[in-house]
């Protein structure tokens, strides 16, 4: 029996019974009670305050907004997945265009140089966002690996407006992170940034210099 097994055995055989989790009050990190419009406004205010860009679009027309964005920023090579509906819709809409679609569902060793030197932007889906901090949350998959949002100079993230929740605690609770959290969940609150000893902020030093959120609404906004 290993040392670990011995420790666990002693814990299970405690004379005063099994350990129980203490009672905790999570009111300080939950219970904001914001409406959807308040969540949208808070999310946009916080993420744009750190140089994130938000483009509002409808779910029906979001690929048109994507094509316009790619043209405006001069993006010629876009890395994206294949299986997720966001990637599949983007591929269908851009198939006849001038943008080269770079497959992201490959072993990193087979396209390391291409990803770090020849890719203009990466497109990813999101699982939702947090209004309180202006953060996106992503669960990378083999189809949409984490480097897709961390390496290209521009990260384009597609977010559905109705998936924005009040706080990080609300996300963890609502989606059962305690029982099924991936090993590399990502929280993204703007483009990559760092600061030197004089606290001069620089963007894009260790990752994307731009973050653009295509915020999809169920219907056209008035």
Buried (B, 14 or more C-beta within 10 A) or exposed (E): EEEEEEEEEEEEEEEEEEEEEEEEEEEEBBEBEBEEEBBBEBBBEBBBEBBBBBBBBBBEEBBEBBBEBBEEBEBEBBBBBEEBEBBEBBBEBBEEEEBBBBBBBBEEEEBEEBBEEBBBBBBBBBBBBBBBBBBBBBBBBEBBBBBBBBBBBBBBBBBBBEBBBBBBBBBBBEBEBEEEEEEEBBEBBBBBBEEEEEEEEEBBEEBBBBBBBBBBBEEEEE
